[in-house]
Amino acid sequence: MQRKFKQLLNQYKLEVFHATHDKKSAEEISTECLKATEDVLKHKFHYHFHGLPDAGRVEVVNMINNYVREAILPPVIERIVHRQILLDKKLDALLRLQEQILETLSSDTTADKG
């Protein structure tokens, strides 16, 4: 039983390693990240003034808004999306490991009874 669990755990570790370091997987993750980043950046975010601002203040806010949208936001969102995709892949691998462990336990208990 313990040997089966070690084998399943080793299989899980290999799966996670390949999901995060394999060239094909890295390309898939990159394309998925770029698509998700584009989707997020397509949404338009607006700043609403609570009072009537003067023209200088509006110009400064618009400059800051444009700079953040074009220079700062894309790499930040890309990193967040990349991390989320990797965590999703690790979670999927962990769920498969859990299913295999439960199948192993259930098959072992039925073999003990029979």
N, C-alpha and C positions, 0 to 999 in steps of 0.2 A: 504494500500500500504506500509506504513512504517513498519507495522508488518511483512509483507512478506519479506521486505529487511532485517529486523533484524533476521528473521528466516534463510534466505539464508546466511547471514554473520556468524551466529552462526554455521551453517552447515559447512561452509568453515573453520572456526577456529578448529572445531572438526576434520575435515578431515586432516588438516595440523598437528594437535597434534598427531593423530593416525599414520600418516605417519612418524613422527619423533620419537615417543616414544613407539609405539606398538612393542611387542617382535617379532612377525612374520615379521613386516616391517623392524625391525632392522636386522634380520637375512638375509632378502632379500638384504638389502642395503650392508651388510657386504660381502656377496658372490659376488654381483655386483662390489663392490670396489676391491676385491681381483682379480677378472678376469681382470678388467680394469688396475689395477696396474701391473699385470703380462704381459699384452699386451704392456704396455709402457716400461717396463724394458727389454722386449725381443729385442727391437730395440737397435742396437749397435751404440754408439756414439764414434767418433774418434777425437782425437786431432791431427791436422796437424801442424808440425813445418814449419815455413817459411824459415828457413835456416837449415844448417846441424848442429844438436846439438851434444854435446859430450855425451859419454856413461853415465856419472853420472847424467846428466840432464834428459836424457831419463828414467833412472831408477827411479828417484824421481817423475817425471810426471806420470809414470805408477803406482807407489805406491799410489799416490794421487788419480789417476783415479780409481783404484781398490777399495780403501777405500770408496770413494764417492759412487760408484755404489753399493757396498755391505752393507754399514753401514748407510749412510746418505740419499741416494735417496729413498729407499723403503718406509720409514715412511712418508717422505714429500709428495711423490706422492700419497700415500694412503689417507692422510688427504685432499689433494686437490681434489682427486676423490670423497671422501665421501662428501665433501662440495658441489661439483658440482651435485652429485646425489640428495642430499637433496634440493638444489635449483631447480632442474628439477621437483621434486615432488611438491614443493610449487607452481611453475609456472603452472603446469598442474591443480592443484586445483584452482588456481586463474582464469585460463581460463574457467574452468567449472562454477565458480561463475559468471563470466562475461556473459557467455552464458545464465545461468539461470536468471540473472537480465534482460538481453535483452528480453528473452522470456516472463518474467513477465510483462515488460513494454509493449511489443507488444500485449499481451493478454489483458492487462488492457485497452489499447487504443481502441481495437476492441470491448471490452465490453461496453465502454463509448459511442461509436458510435451506437451500436445496441440497 
